Amino acid sequence: MPIAKGRPQRARTARTGSPRQDALRKSLLAAGPVSSLLYVAATDGLAASRWDGYLRTEQMVSELFAVGSPGRDVLVPFTWLYTALFTAFGVGVWNSVHGNRALRIAGGLLIAYGLWNIMGALYPLTLGDDASIPMHILATNIQLALMVGAMCFVAAGFHGRMRWYSILSLLASALMGMVAFMAAQGPNLVLGIGERISIGAFLLWVAVLAVALWRRPLPAPAEERRHQSAR
C-alpha cells in the first residue's frame, strides 16, 4: 500500500518540478500580460497624450514610435522594457511545455518575437521621410511572421477552447491588420481602429495564453509518459 501511494507522487514531481522552478515559470509567464498592459498604457496612454492633435481612432500606433513624434522619448525606453518582458514570457512558455513539440516551437517563436523588437527600434519610421518606410515595413513584416507562426503552433499544440481561441485571435489580428494596411494612406477610421483591433487581439491572446499555461501542470517528458501509460 505505501508503494502504491508513492508512485503517483513521484510522477507528479516529475510533471511539475520543484516549487521554486514552478514559481519561476509562473513569474516568467506573468511577464506576458504585464507587457500587454504596459504596451497599451505607454502607446495610447502616455505617448498619445503628449502629441496634441493625435487621433487614436485614425492614426497608426507606429507613428507614436516614429522619429519626430512628441511621444518618442517615452517609447524608446519602453521598447527595451517591453522587449525584456516579452522575451521573458517566451521563456516562460518554453519552460511550461516540456514534451509538446508544437508548443515548444511556439515558445521559441515568441522569444524571437520579443527579441525582434530591437530591430524595430533600430529601423523606426521618421515623420515626413518616406525613405524610412521600406526598412520599417521589412522589420515589421518579419515580426508579424513570428507572431503568426507562434499563434499557429499554439493552436496546433492545444486542444479544445484554447485551440479555437488561438485560431479566432489569429484570424481577427491578421484580417484587421490587412484592412489597416490597405488604408495606410490615412488618417482614417479604418486605419486607426483596424490597427488597434489587430494589435489588441494579439495582446489579449498573450494574456489568455499565460493564464492557460499558468493553470496547466507541466507535462512529463515523452519517455516518462510512455512509462506511466504502461503501468
N, C-alpha and C positions, 0 to 999 in steps of 0.2 A: 504493500500500500504506500509506504513512503516513497518508493521508487517511482510509482505511477504519478505521484504528485510532483515529483521533482522534474520530470521530463518537460511538461508544458512550461515550467518556469524557465528552464534553460532555453527553450525555443523562443519564449517571449523576450528574454535578454538579447538573444541573437538578432531578433527583429528590431528592437527599439534602441539598442545600445545603452550606454551609461546615461544616468540623469544629466551629467554635465554635457555630454555630446548632444543630447536631445534639447537641452536648454540653448546651446549654441546654435543648433539647427533652427530652432524657433525664432531666435533673435535675428538670424540672417533672413528668414522668411518675412519677418515683420518689417524689414527694411523696404520691401516691395510696396505695401500700402502707404508707408510713410513717404516714399519717393513720389507716389501718385498725388498725395495730398499736397506736398510741397510744390510739385510742378504747377498745379492749379493756382496755389497761393502766390507763387513767385511770378507767374506769367500774367494771367488775367487779374491778379490781385495787385501786387506791388508794381511790377513793370508797367502795366497798362495805366495805372493811376498816375504815373509820372509823365505821361505823354498826353498833353492837352489836345483834345480833338480825336484821339484814337477811338475807333469804333470796334468794340469786341465782336459785334454781330456781323461786321462787314470786312474786317481786315485779318490778314494771316497772323498766326502766332509767330511765325518765322520773322516777321518784321520787328517784333519786340526784341529779338536777339541780334538784329542787324547792326552793323557799324553805323553810327549816326543816330541810333534810336535813343531817346531820353532815358529809357529803362535799361540800357545795356549794362551800365555799371552795377546794377543789381543782379543781372542774369549771368554775368561772367563768373563770379564766384559760385553762384547757384549751380551752374553747369558742372563744376567739379564735384560739388556735394551730391548732385543727382547721379553723376557717374559712379561715385563711390557707393551710394546706397543701392542703385540698381544692380551693379556688379555683385554686391554682397547678396542681394536677393537671388541672383542667378546661381551663386554658390550654394545658397540655401536650398534651392530647387534640386541642384545636382546631388546634394547630400541627403535628400529626402526620398530618393527614388532608386535605391540600390536594387538591381535585378530587373528593372524595367528599362529596356533599351531605348524605347521611344521617348520616355520622359527624361532619360539621361541626355539624349541628343538635344531635347528642348532646353534642358538646363545649360548645356554648353552654348546653345544659340543665344540664350538670354544673357549669359556672361559676355558673349561677343557684342550683343546689342548694347549692353551697358558701357563697355569699353569704347565702342564706336562713337559715343557722344564726343569723345576727344576730337575725332576727325570733323564732326560738325562744328566744333568750336574753332577749329583751325581754318575752316572754309565757310565763314558766315556770309550772309548777304551784306551788301553795302548799299544803303539807301541812295538811290539816284545813280547807281553804277551797274549797268547791265552786264558788265564783264564778270561780275562776281556770281552771276546766276548759274552758269554751267557746272562749276565745281560744287556749288552748294546743292544743286539738284542731284549730281552724282553721289555725293556723300549721303544725302537724304534717301536716295533710292536703295543704296546698299543697306542702310539701316532698316528701311521698310522690308527688304527681303529677309533680313534676320528676324524681324518681328513676325512676318507671315510664316516663316519656317517654324519658329518656336510655337506659334499657336496651332499650326497643323500637327506637329509632333505631340503636343499636349492632347489634342483631340484624339490622336491615334493611341496614346498611352492610357487614357482614361476610358471608363465605361459609364453609361448612364447619363445623368444630368450634366456632369462636368464636360463630357464629350460634346453634347449638344449645345451647351452654353458656349464652349470654345468655338464651335462652328458658326453659331449665330453672331458671336462677337467679331469673328474674323470677317464674315460677310458684311456686317454693318460698318466696320472700320474700313475695309477695302472699298466698298461701294461709295461711301461718303467721301473717302479720300480721292477717288477718281472724279466724283462730281465736283469737289472743290478744285481739283487740278484743272478741270476744263473751264472753271470760272476764274482762273488765276489772273485774268486781266482786270479784276475788281478795282476798287472795293464794291462789294455787293453782298446781299444776304446769303446767297448760295455759297460764296467763298468763306465768309466768316463763320457762319453756323455749321456749314458742311464740314469744314476742317475741324472744328471743335467737337462735333459728334464723332468724327473719326478718331481723334486723339482720345476723347473721353471713353470710347468703347474699349480702347486698349488699356487705359489707366485703370478702369474698373475691373477689367479682366485680370490684371495683375493682382489686384486686391483679392478677388474671388479665388484665384489660384493659390495665393498664400494661405487663405483660410482652409481650402480643401486639403492642402498638404500639411498644414498645422495639425489638423484633426485626424490625419491618417497615420497609423503606426507604420514605422519603417518596415518594408517587406524584407523577407530573408533573401540571401543570395540564391541563385537558381539551384545550385547543388544542394543547399540545405533544404529548400522547398521540396525537391525530389525525394530527399531522405525522409522528410517528415511525412510525405504522402504515402511512402512505402511502409510506414509503421502500421 
